Amino acid sequence: MKISHQELRDAIRALCSEFPPEYFRKVDEERGYPDAFVDKLTREGWMAALIPEEFGGSGLGLAEASVIMEEINRAGGNAGACHGQMYNMGTLLRHGSPEQKRAYLPRIATGELRLQSMGVTEPTAGTNTTRIKTFAERKGDRYVVNGQKVWISRVQHSELMILLARTTPLGEVTKRSRGMSIFLVDLREAIGNGLEVKPISNMVNHETNELFFDNLEIPVENLIGEEGMGFRYILDGLNAERTLIAAECIGDGHWFIDKVTAYAAERQVFGRPIGQNQGVAFPIAEAKIEIEAADLMRWQACQLFDAGEPCGTEANMAKYLAAKASWEAANCCLQFHGGFGFATEYDVELQFHAGLRSTVQTSRSRSRTGSP
Ligand SMILES: Cc1cc2nc3c(=O)[nH]c(=O)nc-3n(C[C@H](O)[C@H](O)[C@H](O)COP(=O)(O)OP(=O)(O)OC[C@H]3O[C@@H](n4cnc5c(N)ncnc54)[C@H](O)[C@@H]3O)c2cc1C
């Protein structure tokens, strides 16, 4: 599919205009999920941007996919509710067998199967992924999984999940990054048959869960790639995730800047618009500069990823810079709305949640690879 960035932006803006702030406010109030919004994005094919055309997707690059995510958040939406559907399939695409790709990718492209979840983090290992304890033991034509995961997002809105588990004990591997494998878990069969899901009540409206594995059986054909190489596959996939989240943060940042700029021009106290005070104008300008600077790193990460070059450092730096810049823009927006930033009616606090979510996730980006 050939489409310019401007055409993409126009199409996503048009779609988002059908979902005004009242829609997202209601979802947030109900601690619900934006089903109608995600359905529409899926039906129009945007969630399948990174799936090659031969498997029913649009075959776009990460740069284009990142424009989609940026525009959703720039319009006041929440790409975090569904971004996993865009990048989790990358593990299958890069490391799956031809049979696995044929079996799953076309159905992921249509949205019939949602692969929105990736189960990596564990309560005792935290950021140190090589210390995970969830173990998948080969028994004939099955793997039997026991262990626990935490913070696993969008499980309740997925049919499939990517799971990282140890297949060789840590004490028996020559390198601690070896001996872990990736599985595709069919959640429809697994939940209630060895997998228990417990939602975690949290600070923002984000569906995330604890998972308990008690002799969950996974057919051997659901192993992705080579046994023992799962950690490397996960790291490969994280670069797309990091860059897309950076683009979401940049979208949030623009939303905050536009919102506060308009408010500062209109809000009069002491007989003039508050934006005429340098104490107000300069922090807004600074936040805008930082968003634009972070955006350059996002494009660099996209360019390298789309050229098939290593981009771990750039993807990490893009996410780190973009999360920081969007956080500052969020603070400015909240601060210069005065008391009104506190009122749900102005939507500032709702968008603030999006910034918070990305900033929290950035700690993973920093410590898992040691860069930047
Ligand atoms: C909203 C949300 C959604 C998430 N979704 C998913 C998901 O879908 N799938 C998934 O697998 N995981 C998910 N996570 C988990 C996330 O990746 C982890 O929270 C993250 O990896 C950090 O692990 P931890 O929470 O155990 O923190 P810890 O590892 O306990 O770290 C605590 C703090 O110490 C810091 N720290 C740790 N070690 C060092 C060090 N050596 N030097 C300096 N600082 C250090 C960390 O940066 C962090 O600030 C999600 C988390 C959140 C909050």
The ligand as an SDF file (V2000), in Angstrom:
LIG
                    3D

 53 58  0  0  0  0  0  0  0  0999 V2000
    0.9000    0.2220   32.8910 C   0  0  0  0  0  0  0  0  0  0  0  0
    1.8710   -0.8850   32.7210 C   0  0  0  0  0  0  0  0  0  0  0  0
    1.7140   -1.7880   31.6840 C   0  0  0  0  0  0  0  0  0  0  0  0
    2.6200   -2.8430   31.5470 C   0  0  0  0  0  0  0  0  0  0  0  0
    2.4140   -3.7720   30.5470 N   0  0  0  0  0  0  0  0  0  0  0  0
    3.2240   -4.8510   30.4740 C   0  0  0  0  0  0  0  0  0  0  0  0
    2.9560   -5.9050   29.5280 C   0  0  0  0  0  0  0  0  0  0  0  0
    1.9770   -5.8400   28.7650 O   0  0  0  0  0  0  0  0  0  0  0  0
    3.7710   -6.9850   29.5070 N   0  0  0  0  0  0  0  0  0  0  0  0
    4.8460   -7.1070   30.3280 C   0  0  0  0  0  0  0  0  0  0  0  0
    5.5540   -8.1060   30.2500 O   0  0  0  0  0  0  0  0  0  0  0  0
    5.1350   -6.1330   31.2540 N   0  0  0  0  0  0  0  0  0  0  0  0
    4.3450   -5.0150   31.3410 C   0  0  0  0  0  0  0  0  0  0  0  0
    4.6070   -4.0340   32.2640 N   0  0  0  0  0  0  0  0  0  0  0  0
    5.7020   -4.2390   33.1960 C   0  0  0  0  0  0  0  0  0  0  0  0
    6.8200   -3.2500   33.0440 C   0  0  0  0  0  0  0  0  0  0  0  0
    7.5760   -3.5700   31.9220 O   0  0  0  0  0  0  0  0  0  0  0  0
    7.6030   -3.3880   34.3720 C   0  0  0  0  0  0  0  0  0  0  0  0
    6.8680   -2.6880   35.3600 O   0  0  0  0  0  0  0  0  0  0  0  0
    8.9630   -2.8720   34.2500 C   0  0  0  0  0  0  0  0  0  0  0  0
    9.7040   -3.7780   33.4770 O   0  0  0  0  0  0  0  0  0  0  0  0
    9.6510   -2.6770   35.5990 C   0  0  0  0  0  0  0  0  0  0  0  0
    9.5850   -3.8710   36.4010 O   0  0  0  0  0  0  0  0  0  0  0  0
    9.1190   -3.7360   37.9330 P   0  0  0  0  0  0  0  0  0  0  0  0
    7.7990   -3.0360   37.9180 O   0  0  0  0  0  0  0  0  0  0  0  0
    9.1860   -5.0520   38.5850 O   0  0  0  0  0  0  0  0  0  0  0  0
   10.1830   -2.7550   38.5590 O   0  0  0  0  0  0  0  0  0  0  0  0
   11.6000   -3.1290   39.2120 P   0  0  0  0  0  0  0  0  0  0  0  0
   12.4170   -3.9610   38.2930 O   0  0  0  0  0  0  0  0  0  0  0  0
   11.3470   -3.6210   40.5830 O   0  0  0  0  0  0  0  0  0  0  0  0
   12.2470   -1.6840   39.2920 O   0  0  0  0  0  0  0  0  0  0  0  0
   11.7940   -0.6950   40.2310 C   0  0  0  0  0  0  0  0  0  0  0  0
   12.5190    0.6040   39.9310 C   0  0  0  0  0  0  0  0  0  0  0  0
   13.9350    0.4250   40.1090 O   0  0  0  0  0  0  0  0  0  0  0  0
   14.6200    0.7910   38.9340 C   0  0  0  0  0  0  0  0  0  0  0  0
   15.7650   -0.1100   38.7370 N   0  0  0  0  0  0  0  0  0  0  0  0
   15.7720   -1.4530   38.7630 C   0  0  0  0  0  0  0  0  0  0  0  0
   17.0160   -1.9120   38.5560 N   0  0  0  0  0  0  0  0  0  0  0  0
   17.7980   -0.8370   38.4150 C   0  0  0  0  0  0  0  0  0  0  0  0
   19.1850   -0.6520   38.1900 C   0  0  0  0  0  0  0  0  0  0  0  0
   20.0050   -1.7030   38.0490 N   0  0  0  0  0  0  0  0  0  0  0  0
   19.6480    0.5860   38.1170 N   0  0  0  0  0  0  0  0  0  0  0  0
   18.8310    1.6610   38.2670 C   0  0  0  0  0  0  0  0  0  0  0  0
   17.4920    1.5570   38.4680 N   0  0  0  0  0  0  0  0  0  0  0  0
   17.0140    0.3260   38.5380 C   0  0  0  0  0  0  0  0  0  0  0  0
   13.6290    0.6290   37.7950 C   0  0  0  0  0  0  0  0  0  0  0  0
   13.9600    1.4430   36.6700 O   0  0  0  0  0  0  0  0  0  0  0  0
   12.3430    1.0890   38.4820 C   0  0  0  0  0  0  0  0  0  0  0  0
   12.2740    2.4970   38.4770 O   0  0  0  0  0  0  0  0  0  0  0  0
    3.7180   -2.9560   32.4310 C   0  0  0  0  0  0  0  0  0  0  0  0
    3.8680   -2.0490   33.4740 C   0  0  0  0  0  0  0  0  0  0  0  0
    2.9630   -1.0230   33.6360 C   0  0  0  0  0  0  0  0  0  0  0  0
    3.1410   -0.0870   34.7840 C   0  0  0  0  0  0  0  0  0  0  0  0
  1  2  1  0
  2  3  1  0
  2 52  2  0
  3  4  2  0
  4  5  1  0
  4 50  1  0
  5  6  2  0
  6  7  1  0
  6 13  1  0
  7  8  2  0
  7  9  1  0
  9 10  1  0
 10 11  2  0
 10 12  1  0
 12 13  2  0
 13 14  1  0
 14 15  1  0
 14 50  1  0
 15 16  1  0
 16 17  1  0
 16 18  1  0
 18 19  1  0
 18 20  1  0
 20 21  1  0
 20 22  1  0
 22 23  1  0
 23 24  1  0
 24 25  2  0
 24 26  1  0
 24 27  1  0
 27 28  1  0
 28 29  2  0
 28 30  1  0
 28 31  1  0
 31 32  1  0
 32 33  1  0
 33 34  1  0
 33 48  1  0
 34 35  1  0
 35 36  1  0
 35 46  1  0
 36 37  1  0
 36 45  1  0
 37 38  2  0
 38 39  1  0
 39 40  1  0
 39 45  2  0
 40 41  1  0
 40 42  2  0
 42 43  1  0
 43 44  2  0
 44 45  1  0
 46 47  1  0
 46 48  1  0
 48 49  1  0
 50 51  2  0
 51 52  1  0
 52 53  1  0
M  END
$$$$
